[in-house]
């Protein structure tokens, strides 16, 4: 019969062995909101570069990325000239594809004719990002081809459609911002 004292010492030894293995593999516990392995106290996040001809696209995207770092890290988001590092982003492609259709049947010269109109679309953003040391110009990390997609409603009112598209863009930007945040902050 196994005694209670032996079980307790065995479980304590097990925890110590697991901790030693993880520590030896390079895994470390870290305080959230701080960068592990980099000496960065401030970050510049300039306006995203984009091939979009839609006014306001870059502003929405950049604002969401800045908010992710401001809300979840202890880094100061500052102008480029005052920053330790710069997060540069460049949208390489913006794609929209029909998602759903509404079909209307009309009679034209005694024939039934179907007209399909798009009622929702996919919006897909493909982005390259890199974090650079502002002083040395050294790339700290780079990720090309990051992508996310979201959907939005298409209505007869172009202002409503733009509003829905901007909401989808904010959702996509938030998802990409979380990836860039993780790449920057959650290193081990």
One Martini backbone bead per residue (centre of mass of N, CA, C, O) as a GRO file, in nm:
protein
  188
    1UNK     BB    1   0.098   0.037   0.022
    2UNK     BB    2   0.052   0.367  -0.033
    3UNK     BB    3   0.157   0.651   0.092
    4UNK     BB    4   0.091   0.978   0.135
    5UNK     BB    5   0.385   1.084   0.149
    6UNK     BB    6   0.483   0.957  -0.118
    7UNK     BB    7   0.283   1.103  -0.309
    8UNK     BB    8   0.373   1.391  -0.242
    9UNK     BB    9   0.674   1.361  -0.330
   10UNK     BB   10   0.616   1.269  -0.619
   11UNK     BB   11   0.459   1.525  -0.719
   12UNK     BB   12   0.689   1.725  -0.659
   13UNK     BB   13   0.899   1.595  -0.848
   14UNK     BB   14   0.736   1.620  -1.108
   15UNK     BB   15   0.723   1.930  -1.117
   16UNK     BB   16   1.030   1.977  -1.124
   17UNK     BB   17   1.087   1.823  -1.386
   18UNK     BB   18   0.904   1.985  -1.575
   19UNK     BB   19   1.031   2.260  -1.522
   20UNK     BB   20   1.318   2.180  -1.620
   21UNK     BB   21   1.241   2.106  -1.907
   22UNK     BB   22   1.113   2.374  -1.996
   23UNK     BB   23   1.361   2.551  -1.929
   24UNK     BB   24   1.562   2.393  -2.121
   25UNK     BB   25   1.377   2.463  -2.393
   26UNK     BB   26   1.307   2.793  -2.345
   27UNK     BB   27   1.093   2.815  -2.145
   28UNK     BB   28   0.909   3.098  -2.004
   29UNK     BB   29   0.804   3.291  -1.767
   30UNK     BB   30   0.579   3.578  -1.806
   31UNK     BB   31   0.488   3.889  -1.816
   32UNK     BB   32   0.237   4.054  -1.911
   33UNK     BB   33   0.312   4.316  -2.150
   34UNK     BB   34   0.598   4.194  -2.203
   35UNK     BB   35   0.895   4.160  -2.348
   36UNK     BB   36   1.071   3.879  -2.463
   37UNK     BB   37   1.413   3.934  -2.558
   38UNK     BB   38   1.356   4.252  -2.555
   39UNK     BB   39   1.454   4.610  -2.567
   40UNK     BB   40   1.139   4.752  -2.529
   41UNK     BB   41   0.943   5.063  -2.457
   42UNK     BB   42   0.885   5.157  -2.759
   43UNK     BB   43   0.632   5.230  -3.022
   44UNK     BB   44   0.583   5.244  -3.367
   45UNK     BB   45   0.270   5.305  -3.573
   46UNK     BB   46   0.234   5.346  -3.873
   47UNK     BB   47   0.080   5.384  -4.145
   48UNK     BB   48  -0.062   5.189  -4.348
   49UNK     BB   49   0.007   5.032  -4.639
   50UNK     BB   50  -0.193   5.076  -4.951
   51UNK     BB   51  -0.390   4.994  -5.251
   52UNK     BB   52  -0.625   5.151  -5.165
   53UNK     BB   53  -0.911   5.365  -5.271
   54UNK     BB   54  -1.027   5.381  -4.989
   55UNK     BB   55  -1.130   5.594  -4.779
   56UNK     BB   56  -0.995   5.517  -4.447
   57UNK     BB   57  -0.859   5.241  -4.433
   58UNK     BB   58  -0.584   5.302  -4.291
   59UNK     BB   59  -0.700   5.430  -4.032
   60UNK     BB   60  -0.855   5.192  -3.923
   61UNK     BB   61  -0.628   4.985  -3.914
   62UNK     BB   62  -0.423   5.142  -3.738
   63UNK     BB   63  -0.600   5.191  -3.491
   64UNK     BB   64  -0.640   4.892  -3.413
   65UNK     BB   65  -0.342   4.823  -3.369
   66UNK     BB   66  -0.282   5.032  -3.153
   67UNK     BB   67  -0.495   4.936  -2.947
   68UNK     BB   68  -0.373   4.659  -2.890
   69UNK     BB   69  -0.108   4.771  -2.759
   70UNK     BB   70  -0.232   4.964  -2.550
   71UNK     BB   71  -0.428   4.750  -2.402
   72UNK     BB   72  -0.184   4.495  -2.365
   73UNK     BB   73   0.060   4.684  -2.300
   74UNK     BB   74   0.362   4.864  -2.172
   75UNK     BB   75   0.388   5.016  -2.417
   76UNK     BB   76   0.477   5.292  -2.593
   77UNK     BB   77   0.300   5.489  -2.819
   78UNK     BB   78   0.497   5.653  -3.065
   79UNK     BB   79   0.678   5.830  -3.244
   80UNK     BB   80   0.931   5.738  -3.445
   81UNK     BB   81   1.163   5.931  -3.316
   82UNK     BB   82   1.090   5.787  -3.007
   83UNK     BB   83   1.147   5.494  -3.084
   84UNK     BB   84   1.273   5.170  -3.059
   85UNK     BB   85   1.035   5.068  -3.248
   86UNK     BB   86   0.893   4.947  -3.569
   87UNK     BB   87   0.570   4.894  -3.714
   88UNK     BB   88   0.542   4.758  -4.027
   89UNK     BB   89   0.284   4.795  -4.283
   90UNK     BB   90   0.161   4.594  -4.575
   91UNK     BB   91  -0.068   4.585  -4.811
   92UNK     BB   92  -0.096   4.361  -5.089
   93UNK     BB   93  -0.410   4.266  -5.057
   94UNK     BB   94  -0.750   4.312  -5.185
   95UNK     BB   95  -1.043   4.114  -5.144
   96UNK     BB   96  -1.350   4.052  -5.330
   97UNK     BB   97  -1.637   3.836  -5.275
   98UNK     BB   98  -1.899   3.665  -5.324
   99UNK     BB   99  -2.145   3.508  -5.106
  100UNK     BB  100  -2.437   3.628  -5.162
  101UNK     BB  101  -2.771   3.606  -5.305
  102UNK     BB  102  -3.025   3.781  -5.487
  103UNK     BB  103  -3.327   3.682  -5.648
  104UNK     BB  104  -3.489   3.820  -5.939
  105UNK     BB  105  -3.803   3.804  -6.097
  106UNK     BB  106  -3.872   3.889  -6.442
  107UNK     BB  107  -4.069   4.025  -6.699
  108UNK     BB  108  -3.960   3.988  -7.048
  109UNK     BB  109  -4.128   3.945  -7.310
  110UNK     BB  110  -4.270   3.684  -7.180
  111UNK     BB  111  -4.014   3.643  -6.991
  112UNK     BB  112  -3.819   3.487  -6.757
  113UNK     BB  113  -3.600   3.683  -6.546
  114UNK     BB  114  -3.292   3.658  -6.378
  115UNK     BB  115  -3.162   3.849  -6.096
  116UNK     BB  116  -2.846   3.888  -5.959
  117UNK     BB  117  -2.759   3.994  -5.628
  118UNK     BB  118  -2.555   4.107  -5.400
  119UNK     BB  119  -2.572   4.057  -5.029
  120UNK     BB  120  -2.270   3.946  -4.991
  121UNK     BB  121  -1.923   3.972  -4.876
  122UNK     BB  122  -1.590   3.923  -4.909
  123UNK     BB  123  -1.303   4.015  -4.704
  124UNK     BB  124  -0.954   4.026  -4.800
  125UNK     BB  125  -0.640   4.036  -4.621
  126UNK     BB  126  -0.301   4.109  -4.717
  127UNK     BB  127   0.003   4.099  -4.510
  128UNK     BB  128   0.290   4.284  -4.423
  129UNK     BB  129   0.530   4.248  -4.148
  130UNK     BB  130   0.752   4.455  -3.932
  131UNK     BB  131   1.013   4.465  -3.689
  132UNK     BB  132   1.215   4.748  -3.603
  133UNK     BB  133   1.505   4.890  -3.530
  134UNK     BB  134   1.547   5.220  -3.537
  135UNK     BB  135   1.859   5.257  -3.514
  136UNK     BB  136   1.975   4.996  -3.685
  137UNK     BB  137   1.745   4.846  -3.881
  138UNK     BB  138   1.680   4.587  -3.758
  139UNK     BB  139   1.519   4.289  -3.790
  140UNK     BB  140   1.318   4.122  -3.553
  141UNK     BB  141   1.060   4.076  -3.742
  142UNK     BB  142   0.883   3.876  -4.002
  143UNK     BB  143   0.561   3.879  -4.194
  144UNK     BB  144   0.433   3.718  -4.466
  145UNK     BB  145   0.102   3.671  -4.564
  146UNK     BB  146  -0.102   3.777  -4.393
  147UNK     BB  147  -0.445   3.658  -4.314
  148UNK     BB  148  -0.789   3.771  -4.357
  149UNK     BB  149  -1.152   3.729  -4.309
  150UNK     BB  150  -1.471   3.883  -4.403
  151UNK     BB  151  -1.806   3.988  -4.373
  152UNK     BB  152  -2.063   4.171  -4.571
  153UNK     BB  153  -2.316   4.374  -4.637
  154UNK     BB  154  -2.532   4.437  -4.920
  155UNK     BB  155  -2.685   4.732  -5.031
  156UNK     BB  156  -2.860   4.993  -5.177
  157UNK     BB  157  -2.690   5.149  -4.969
  158UNK     BB  158  -2.370   5.271  -4.980
  159UNK     BB  159  -2.334   5.360  -4.681
  160UNK     BB  160  -2.405   5.091  -4.550
  161UNK     BB  161  -2.199   4.920  -4.697
  162UNK     BB  162  -1.953   5.073  -4.588
  163UNK     BB  163  -2.007   5.021  -4.293
  164UNK     BB  164  -1.990   4.709  -4.310
  165UNK     BB  165  -1.703   4.702  -4.427
  166UNK     BB  166  -1.566   4.850  -4.186
  167UNK     BB  167  -1.637   4.632  -3.980
  168UNK     BB  168  -1.483   4.406  -4.119
  169UNK     BB  169  -1.210   4.548  -4.112
  170UNK     BB  170  -1.187   4.567  -3.803
  171UNK     BB  171  -1.190   4.261  -3.755
  172UNK     BB  172  -0.942   4.196  -3.924
  173UNK     BB  173  -0.744   4.388  -3.782
  174UNK     BB  174  -0.770   4.257  -3.502
  175UNK     BB  175  -0.660   3.981  -3.582
  176UNK     BB  176  -0.386   4.084  -3.692
  177UNK     BB  177  -0.300   4.232  -3.433
  178UNK     BB  178  -0.279   3.979  -3.256
  179UNK     BB  179  -0.051   3.852  -3.419
  180UNK     BB  180   0.154   4.087  -3.385
  181UNK     BB  181   0.156   4.086  -3.082
  182UNK     BB  182   0.254   3.797  -3.043
  183UNK     BB  183   0.518   3.831  -3.206
  184UNK     BB  184   0.626   4.056  -3.006
  185UNK     BB  185   0.542   3.960  -2.694
  186UNK     BB  186   0.529   3.618  -2.714
  187UNK     BB  187   0.819   3.539  -2.661
  188UNK     BB  188   1.079   3.247  -2.618
   0.00000   0.00000   0.00000
